[in-house]
């Protein structure tokens, strides 16, 4: 006879697990093919280099069974070597001992949470921030998961000082700060290099670690951002306070689930032990596929196409918003990445709007899903990466029908100044 009450078997952490809002919206889109999705931040499937990947896979699979055998927990050695070169291109000098391959950068967040966060700790995140980080850090059950506001240029340093001082007064000084400096998820903002240096100084002053998540840094839009503008915090980290995460998910393909982390060697050793308990090792064939894609120049040829395509789709979204919703919606202009962050008219709420949008066969992610304090109900995130330009225009038309006939509380503002 089936167990009727499984809840009694759950741990306290198991009872608090919450479904990802982004995953929930992705499931809704999969069930209804006529739905247009501005929800999940998926890369454009039509740009996957399928012919080159087929050739790589065929060559690898003729080489014997080792390519699908268990591999080292820390990662496939030639891939680690290639990643030291990739990090050098990002102006970060790193040794193999400071690198570890992860099963997507999400696993890196989970490892950080499990290895570094204790129930009595305080963790800082941007407000708003990536929902996957909220989930990973929340599962570690810190005493405080506190948000730091953003302004037009990204993380607000004045608010960071205020939140830090408040936590210290409460007896829980922050242990970690999680940031996405390059085309932040969900806002699309690019943190200036001056602010990055200020964050490193803050970390030194308060004896704190910084987790830098960089899935979008390669996807800057030419003429609006540059390799220097997306230079990682890790590049200026002289004391090992920055744990750096990145991934092939937004460039090569997300299905490989290959990411990597850079941290002091002593920390990588602890992360490696924790990873052994999670998956023993990331997929051997996936790692070799990514390594060969780098070695054969597939990524070097692909990334410029990605930048051009995503810039065109961003432009299509903005043009359609201006045509159909000017005066009813305001937004921040992204200069790279996958997302546009929009503010709703006065009196409109994200979840009510989403319910009406679903009736119009449109989905996006409610802004409140990205906040740790229950706020953000006057915002939404629109992902422009996976939809075609015609789908984008039709999606905005559906959004316009779903929005109530209200005007903004102020004149619409569009943050379009080039990043510094």
N, C-alpha and C positions, 0 to 999 in steps of 0.2 A: 504494500500500500504506500503511495507517495507520501513523503514528508510534507505536512501542511504548513508548518511554521519554520522556514529556514532562517528567519531573522535571528532566532536565539543562538544560532551557531556563529554569527558574525562577530568579528572583533570590533572594538570601538572605531578603529580606522575604517573598517569595512562598512560600517553603518553610515559613515560620513561621505563615502564616495559619491560623486555627482557626474552625470553624463556631460560630455563636452557639447556645448551649444553648437559649435561648428560641425561636429560629427553628426549631431541630430539633424541639422539642416542639410548636410550632404546626403543623409539617408532619405530625406524627403524628396530631394531632387532625383535620386536614383529610382525611386518608386514611381515618379511621374515624369516621363520624358518630355512632356510639353512645358514643364516648369523651367523658367530661366533662372539660373543661379548666379547671384552676386555674393554667395556665402563663402564656401571653402576657398582657401588660397591655393588652388591647384595650378600647376604650370600648364602651359598650352600643349595638349596632347598632340596636336598637329605638327608641333615642332620637334617632337622626339626624333632623334637620328636613327630611325629603325633600321635602315639598310646597313649602316656602319656597325650598329650593335649586333645585328644578325651575323655579320662577318666576324666580329670579335668573338661572339659566342661559339660559332662553328670552329674557329681556330683553337679556342681554349678547350673545347670538348673533344678535339682529336688528340689532345696532349696527354691523355691518361686520367686515371681516377683521382689523382691528387687534387684536381681543381674542385672536386665536390667532397673532399674529405674534411674532417675537423681541422681547424686551423688554430693558430695562437690566439689567446684571449686579447692580447694587445693589438693584434692586427697583422695582416699580410705584410711581410717585411718590405717587398718592393713598393707597396702602396705607401707605407710609412715614409720610405725614402722620397717618393714622389711628393708627398705632402710637405716634407721639409722644404722642397723647392717651391711649392705653391705658397707656403707661408712666407718665404723669402720675397716672392713677388708682391705679397701684401705688406712688405717692409717689416716682417717679424722674423727674427733669427731664433731658430728653435732646433733642439737636438731630438734624435729619435726617442730618447728617454723621457722627453717631455710631451710626447704624442701618444694618443691612443685612438684607435678606430672605434666608433660607436654605431649601434643599430639606429641610425638617424640621430639628429641632434636632440630629439626628445629623450632618448635614452641617456644622453649626457645630463640633461636636467634631472632625470630620475636618480642617476648616480650621485650627483651633487647633493640632492635632497637627502638621500639615504646615508651618505658618508659624512656630511657636514652639518646637517640641521638636527638639533635636538629639541625636545618638547618645550624647553624653557627659552629658546632663542627668539630673536626678532629678525625678520627678513624684510628688506625693502624692495619694492617693485615700482615701476612707473605706473602712473594712473592716467590713462588706461594702459594695460599690458597684455601680452600674449596669454591666452587662456591655458595653453599647455604648461606654462610656467606656474600659473596659479594652481593648477591641479597637482603638478609634481611637488611643489613646495608645500601646498596644503596637506598632501598625504603624509608628510613628515610631521605634521601637527605641531608647528612652532607656536610659541605663546602669542606672537604677534606677526601678522602678515600685513604690512602697512604700505599704503600707496603714497607716492610722491607726485605731485601735480606736474603737468607739462604746460609750457607756454608756446608761443608761436615757433620758437626755435628748439623745442624739445624739452628735456628734463629741466625743471625750474630749480636752479641752484639755491635760491632763497628758501623755497619750500623744503628742499632737502635739508638745509640747516635747521629749519623749524622742526621738522619731523624727527631729525636726529636728536636735537636737544630735548624734545618731549619724551622720546624713548629713554634717553639717559636719566631724565628725572624720574621716570617710572621704574628705573632699575633694570631695564632690558636694552642695553646699547645694541645697535644693529650689528649683525654678524656678516650678512651678505647684502649686496645691492645687485639686483638683476636689471640689465639694460639691453635694449636693442638699438644701438646707435645709428645704424644704416637703414633708412626707410622703414621706420619702426612699425611693427605690427601691434596695434591696428592703425595708427595714425598716418603712416607714410612719412613721418618727419625724419630729417637728417640732422643729427647732433653736430654742432660745430666743433672744430678741432680745439678751439679755446676751452670749450666746456668739457671736452674729454680730458684735457690736461688738468682742469679744475677738479674733475672727479677723482683722478689719480691722487691729487694732493689731499682731497677729502678722505680718501681711503687710508692714506698714511696717517693723517691727523687722528682718525678715529679707529685705527687698527682694524680695518674692515676688508673683506674680500669683495671683488667685483666679478660678477658673472656676465661676460660679454657674449651675446648671441648674435651671430652674423650670417644669417642665411641669404640675405639679399644684397650684400655689398657689391657683388659683381654686376648687379642689374641696375646700374645707374644709367640715366638717360643722357646720352652724349650732348654736350653743350650746356647742360644744366647742372651736372655734377661731374666729378672727375676722380681718377684714382687717388689723388691726394685728399680729396674731400671725404673719401670713405676709408681712409687709413685707420686701422683698428686702434683702440685704446692699448691693446697688447703691444703694439709697436713701440710705445713710449713707457712701457711698464718695466722699471728697473729693479723692482723688489719682489716680483713674483706674486703680486696681489690680484692679478687678473687671470681668471679661468676663461679661456676662449673656446667657443663652440662654433662649428660651421658644418656644412652639409652639401651633398650633391643633389639634394631633393629638388631644389628650385632651378637647377641648371641642367644636369644630365637627365635624371628621371627620379621621381620619388619612390618608385617601386623597388629600387635597389636597396633602400634603407641603409645607405652608407653615409655616415657623418664622421666627425672627428672632434677631439678635444685637445687643447694645449694647456698644460698646467705645470707647476713645479714637479720635478721627478718624484719627490716623496709623496705628493698627492696622487700622481698618476698610479703609483704602486697601490695605494688604497682603493682607488677607483677600479683598478684591474681586478682586485680581489672581490669587490662587490659585483662587478660584471660577471665573474665566474658563476656567482649564485643566480644571476638573472638569465643568461643565455649561453654561457660557456664561451661563445665567440660569435661575432657577426658572420653572416653568410660568406663562405669562402668564394663561391662563384661570383657573388655580387661584388666583392672587393676586387677580384681580378678583372671583372668587367670595367669597373671604375678606373682601375689602374691603367688598363690598356687604352681606355678612352683618353686618358691624359697623355699617355706615351705616344699615341698615334695622332695627337692633335685634334681629336674630335671636339673636345671642349673649347679649344682655342678658336675653332671655326664656328662653333655653335653660338657662343655667348654674344657676339655682335648681332646675330639675327634675333636673339632673344631681346636684347635691348631695344632694337628697332621695332619689333612687334609689340612689345609691352608699352613702349612710348606711344605708338599709334593707337593702341586700345585705350590708354589713359586719355589721349586727346579726344577719342571718339566719345568716351564717357563724359568728359568735361563739356564738350560741345553740345551733347544731348541734354545735359543738366541745365546748361545756360539757355538752351532753346525752350525747354519744357518746364523748367522749375526755377527760373531766375526770380528772385524775390520771395521764394517759398522755402528755399534750402540754402544753407551756406556750407562751405567745405574748405579743407586744406588741400592745396595743390601738391601732390606727391612728385618728387623728382627722381624716383626710382622705385623698384619693388613692385608689389601687387595690389596695393590697397589705397582707397580714397575714404577719408573720414569726414562724415557729414553731420551737421547740427540741424535739428528739426525745428519747425516753426513753434512759436510759443503755444503751449497747451497740448502739443502732440507728444505721445510717448512711444518708445521704441516697440514694446511688445504689442500694443494695440495696433500700431501701424503694420507690424509683421503679420498679424492675424488678417488684416484686410488685404495685404499684399499676397498672402497665400491664396486668397479668393481670386486674385488676378493672375495666379500661377507665376509668382515671383518670390524668391527667397533671398534674404541677406542675413547678417548677424546683428542682433540687438546690441547696441553699444554697452548696455549695462553688464553684459557677459564679460567685459574686459576690465571691470573695476572690482577691487577687493572690498569696497565699503558699501556696496548696494546703490551707488549713484550711477550716473551716465545714461539715465532713461531718455534724455533728450538728444541722443546720438545714435548713429548706425554706421556699420562698416560695409562698404561696397568693394568687392574684389573684382577687378577688371581683367585678370590674367587669363582666365580659361574661356571666357565668352568671345565669340566673334564680334566684329564691329556691328553687324546687323542685329545680332542678339542683344548687344549693349543698348542700341537705340530702342529696340522694342522693350527691353527691360526697364528703361527709364520711362517710357510711355506707360507701362504698367504701374510703376512707382508713382507717377503723376496722378493716375486714376485712384490709387490707394490713399494718397495724402488728402486730408480734409482741406477744404478751401479756406486756409488760414494764411496770414502773412507773418513774416518774421517780426520779432519784437524790435528789430533794428534793421538798418540797411544790410543787405548781404555782404559778407566780406570773404574774399578769396586770397589765401596766403600764397602768393606766387613769386615772392622775392627769391632770386637764385640763392642757393645755400652758400654759406661762407666757409 
